[in-house]
Amino acid sequence: MGFDPNEPEQRRRLRAAIRAADIPVSDLWLKYFSLSGDAGEYEVEAYLQGLLSLPPVQRDLLALAANELIDDLPRPRAPYSDDFPGSGDAPGPSAEGPGGGADTTGRQTEPDE
C-alpha cells in the first residue's frame, strides 16, 4: 500500500467531525465495525492519532460511521408559529380550557391549581 496524500486531511477532518459532535472513539469504532470495518478499536485510535495508516476503503467506512452517528444526533430546529400552544390549530393548554385535557403526547393532563 502506497502513501495516499489525502489521508492526513481525511484524518484531520474525521477527528474534527467526531470532536465537534462529541462522539467517543468507542462509539465510532462500534458503528464502523457494524458496517464491516476490519480495524480493531486500538487501530482506529492509532489511526486517529496519526500513528497508523488505513486503506482508503477502511477510512471511508470510518467516515460513513461518523456521518451516520452525526445524523442520528438530535439537532436544534427553529419553531414555526403554530408550534406554540394556543396558536392556530395546534393543541395546547388554551385550546383545552381550564379542565385539563390531552397534551401533545396523548397523555391526560391535570388542570392547573
N, C-alpha and C positions, 0 to 999 in steps of 0.2 A: 504494500500500500504506500503510495507516494504522499507527499505533503500537499494538503489542499489549502491554498492561500486564503480561502474564505472561512476556514474553520475557526480561527481566533475571533473573527467578528460574529460568527454564528453563536459561538460560546458566550461572548460578551452580551449579546442581545438576549439569549436564553436566560442567563443569570439575572439580567436586569428585569426581565419579564416576571420571573418567579419571585424575585425580591419585591417588586412593586405590588404583586398580588399576594404577598405573604404566604407563599406555598412552600412548605417544608420539602427538603430533598427526599425524605422518605415517602411523602405522598406522590411526588413527581415520579420516583422510581416505581412505585406500586402501579401507577397508571401506565407508565412506559412498559413495564413487564406484562401487564394485562393486554397490551397491544402487540405482543410478541417480541418485545425488546430482548436482546441477548445479553447485555451487560448486567453485571450484578450491581447491587446498591453501592458498594465501595468503588467500583469502576466509574459509576455515574458521578459520585462525589469527586473522584480524582479528575474526571473529565472537566467538571465544572470549575475545579481549581486550576486547570491548565496543566495538570501533571500527566495526563493520558490523552491520547488521540483516539477518536472513534471513527469508524467508516461513515460515509455520508448517509447511508440508509439508517443507521442507528441514531445519528444526530437528528435526522428528520423525524424519527419516531419519538425522540425526546421533545422536539418542538411540537409535534402533534399532541403528545401527552400534556405538555404545558398549556397549549391552547385550549384543549378540552377542559382542563381543570379551571382555567381562567373563565371560559364560557359558562361554567357551572356556578360561578360565584354570583351572589346577589349584587345587583348594581342599583345605584340610586336612579330614580326616574322622576321626571317632572310631572306634577299632577295636572290633570285637566280640571276645569272649573266644576264639572259635575262629579268629581271625586270627593268633594267636600259634603258633609252632612247638610241636608236642607237645601241643596241646590238642584233644581230641575227634578228629574225622575229618580235621582239616587235616594235609596232608603237611608234614613238617618233618624236621630232622636226626634227632630221636629216633625218628621213625617208620621211618626207613630203616636205622637201625643203623649200626655203625661202618664198613661197607664203602662208603659213598657211595650215590648214587642220583640221582634226578632232582629238581631244585629246582622251584619253583612256575612257572617259565617253560618247563619241559620240557627244559632243558639238563642234561646229565650233570654231576654234581658230583664232586669228588675227596674222598677221605677226609682227615680232619684228621691231621696228622703229630704 
